[in-house]
Amino acid sequence: MKHTLSVLVEDEAGVLSRISSLFARRGFNIESLAVGPAEQGGISRITMVVPGDDRVIEQLTKQLYKLVNVLKVQDITETPCVERELMLLKVNATSSNRSEVIELSQIFRARVVDVAEDSLTLEVVGDPGKLVAIVQVLQKFGLREIARTGKIALTRESGVNTELLKSLEAKVS
């Protein structure tokens, strides 16, 4: 199972290196990693997607807390969250199929950010499932390059479950 960890750390040189070394020493992979300033100055939020069962994640959490600059570790996998990821996607788009590529990308609210003679570069923001879906839809045109950020997430103060929202939205459609 994949777990999403939200880690608050002091914003100092070498913190990310120590965290990644901890994972490497224990033979664990980090599937996704995003780091940026948090709401308080001098603090950064690291959002990681890590494979493992509950026991493994509990062990990793304990190990993270042993690092000097780690302030808080939360496994937010089962917590209602707002999750987003950014993807840039370069797609083959000739004059004969360009309008179809644009039309399909608009379904996903993707923005065209670069136009070339034989390709389009799209910017897509959304939950990880949306990004997988647009890749599948545009695959038939030929994908030249993909660059994705790691997942970022914040817990929902409302406590509303994201999966519940998706199911309600599907019923309305």
C-alpha positions as CSV (number, residue, x, y, z in Angstrom):
1,M,0.0,0.0,0.0
2,K,1.2,3.5,-0.7
3,H,1.2,6.0,2.2
4,T,1.3,9.7,2.1
5,L,3.4,11.3,4.7
6,S,3.4,15.0,5.6
7,V,6.6,16.0,7.4
8,L,7.3,19.4,8.9
9,V,11.0,20.2,9.2
10,E,13.2,23.1,10.1
11,D,14.3,24.8,6.9
12,E,18.0,24.2,7.1
13,A,20.7,22.9,4.7
14,G,21.0,19.1,4.6
15,V,17.6,18.2,6.1
16,L,16.3,16.6,2.9
17,S,19.6,14.8,2.4
18,R,19.4,13.3,5.9
19,I,15.8,12.2,5.3
20,S,16.6,10.6,1.9
21,S,19.7,8.9,3.5
22,L,17.5,7.4,6.2
23,F,15.2,5.8,3.6
24,A,18.1,4.6,1.5
25,R,19.9,3.0,4.5
26,R,16.7,1.0,5.2
27,G,16.2,0.1,1.6
28,F,12.9,2.0,1.2
29,N,11.8,3.8,-1.9
30,I,10.3,7.3,-2.0
31,E,7.8,7.2,-5.0
32,S,7.0,10.9,-4.8
33,L,8.6,13.8,-3.0
34,A,7.6,17.5,-2.9
35,V,9.2,20.1,-0.7
36,G,8.3,23.7,-0.1
37,P,7.9,26.5,2.5
38,A,5.2,25.9,5.1
39,E,2.8,28.4,6.6
40,Q,5.4,29.5,9.2
41,G,8.8,31.1,8.3
42,G,11.8,28.8,8.7
43,I,9.7,25.7,8.4
44,S,9.3,23.5,5.3
45,R,6.7,20.9,4.5
46,I,7.8,17.6,2.8
47,T,5.1,15.5,1.2
48,M,6.2,12.0,0.4
49,V,4.5,9.0,-1.1
50,V,6.1,5.8,0.3
51,P,5.2,2.2,-0.3
52,G,4.8,-0.1,2.7
53,D,2.5,-1.7,5.2
54,D,1.4,0.0,8.4
55,R,4.2,-1.5,10.4
56,V,6.9,-0.3,8.0
57,I,5.4,3.2,8.0
58,E,5.2,3.3,11.8
59,Q,8.9,2.3,11.9
60,L,9.8,5.0,9.4
61,T,7.9,7.6,11.4
62,K,9.8,6.7,14.5
63,Q,13.1,6.9,12.6
64,L,12.1,10.3,11.1
65,Y,11.4,11.7,14.6
66,K,15.0,10.8,15.6
67,L,16.3,13.3,13.1
68,V,17.2,16.6,14.7
69,N,15.4,18.9,12.3
70,V,12.1,16.9,12.0
71,L,9.3,18.7,13.9
72,K,6.2,16.7,13.0
73,V,5.4,13.5,10.9
74,Q,1.8,12.6,9.9
75,D,0.6,9.7,7.9
76,I,-2.3,11.3,6.1
77,T,-3.2,8.4,3.9
78,E,-6.6,7.7,5.5
79,T,-7.3,11.3,6.4
80,P,-9.6,13.4,4.2
81,C,-7.2,15.6,2.1
82,V,-6.9,17.9,-0.8
83,E,-4.3,16.4,-3.1
84,R,-2.8,18.0,-6.2
85,E,0.0,17.3,-8.6
86,L,1.3,19.3,-11.6
87,M,2.3,17.7,-14.9
88,L,3.8,19.1,-18.1
89,L,3.1,16.9,-21.1
90,K,4.6,17.2,-24.6
91,V,2.3,15.5,-27.1
92,N,2.7,15.0,-30.9
93,A,0.2,17.3,-32.6
94,T,0.3,17.9,-36.3
95,S,-2.1,20.2,-38.2
96,S,-4.3,17.2,-38.9
97,N,-4.9,16.2,-35.3
98,R,-4.1,19.4,-33.3
99,S,-7.7,20.3,-32.8
100,E,-8.5,16.9,-31.4
101,V,-5.6,17.0,-29.0
102,I,-6.7,20.4,-27.8
103,E,-10.3,19.3,-27.5
104,L,-9.4,16.3,-25.4
105,S,-7.1,18.3,-23.2
106,Q,-9.8,20.8,-22.4
107,I,-11.9,18.0,-20.9
108,F,-9.2,17.7,-18.3
109,R,-8.9,21.5,-17.9
110,A,-5.3,21.3,-19.3
111,R,-3.7,24.5,-20.6
112,V,-1.6,24.7,-23.7
113,V,1.6,26.4,-22.6
114,D,3.7,25.9,-25.8
115,V,2.9,25.4,-29.4
116,A,5.4,24.0,-32.0
117,E,4.9,22.9,-35.6
118,D,4.5,19.2,-34.6
119,S,3.8,19.2,-30.9
120,L,1.9,20.8,-28.0
121,T,3.0,21.2,-24.4
122,L,0.2,21.0,-21.9
123,E,0.0,21.9,-18.2
124,V,-2.3,19.8,-16.1
125,V,-3.1,20.2,-12.4
126,G,-5.2,17.8,-10.4
127,D,-5.3,14.7,-8.3
128,P,-3.0,11.9,-9.4
129,G,-5.8,9.9,-10.9
130,K,-6.7,12.8,-13.3
131,L,-3.0,12.9,-14.5
132,V,-3.0,9.1,-15.2
133,A,-6.3,9.5,-17.1
134,I,-5.1,12.3,-19.4
135,V,-1.9,10.4,-20.2
136,Q,-4.0,7.3,-21.2
137,V,-6.3,9.5,-23.4
138,L,-3.4,11.3,-25.2
139,Q,-1.2,8.2,-25.5
140,K,-2.6,7.5,-29.0
141,F,-1.1,10.7,-30.4
142,G,2.4,9.9,-29.1
143,L,3.9,11.3,-25.9
144,R,7.3,12.9,-26.3
145,E,8.0,14.0,-22.7
146,I,6.4,14.0,-19.3
147,A,7.5,15.9,-16.2
148,R,5.5,15.5,-12.9
149,T,5.9,17.1,-9.6
150,G,5.3,15.0,-6.5
151,K,2.0,14.9,-4.8
152,I,1.2,17.7,-2.4
153,A,-1.6,17.4,0.1
154,L,-3.2,19.2,3.0
155,T,-5.8,17.7,5.3
156,R,-9.3,18.9,4.9
157,E,-10.4,21.0,7.9
158,S,-14.0,20.3,6.9
159,G,-13.3,16.6,7.5
160,V,-15.2,15.8,4.2
161,N,-13.9,12.6,2.7
162,T,-12.5,13.2,-0.8
163,E,-13.8,9.8,-2.0
164,L,-17.3,10.8,-0.8
165,L,-17.1,14.0,-2.8
166,K,-16.0,12.1,-6.0
167,S,-18.9,9.6,-5.6
168,L,-21.4,12.4,-5.2
169,E,-20.0,14.2,-8.2
170,A,-20.3,11.0,-10.3
171,K,-23.9,10.6,-9.3
172,V,-24.7,14.2,-10.4
173,S,-23.0,13.7,-13.8
